[in-house]
């Protein structure tokens, strides 16, 4: 089942496999009913998670989303949610306009 990690194709610099997708309901401080988190397994056996929502007007001036890492799917999910929650700290009265969705066809 790990054969994909050994795949070598000219011009391909990396491969990640989507290993889990979670629907997260009622995340505090956001005006949406739910969000999704996808977890990918990288070739180096690290798991990385991405949330399908980004916060506008971040410190750098670009929308920023939650990304997290772990050595397991659960660790990556937890780290992703913690990081996204940290992005929301200190923000009050958030509205739909304060967020941007990742490409919905990707989630």
Buried (B, 14 or more C-beta within 10 A) or exposed (E): EEEEEEEEEEEEEEBBEEEBEBEBEEBEBBEBEEBBBBBBBBBEEBBBBBBBBBBEEEEEEEBBBBBBBBEEBEBBBBBBBEBBBEBBEEEEEBEEEBBBBBEEEEB
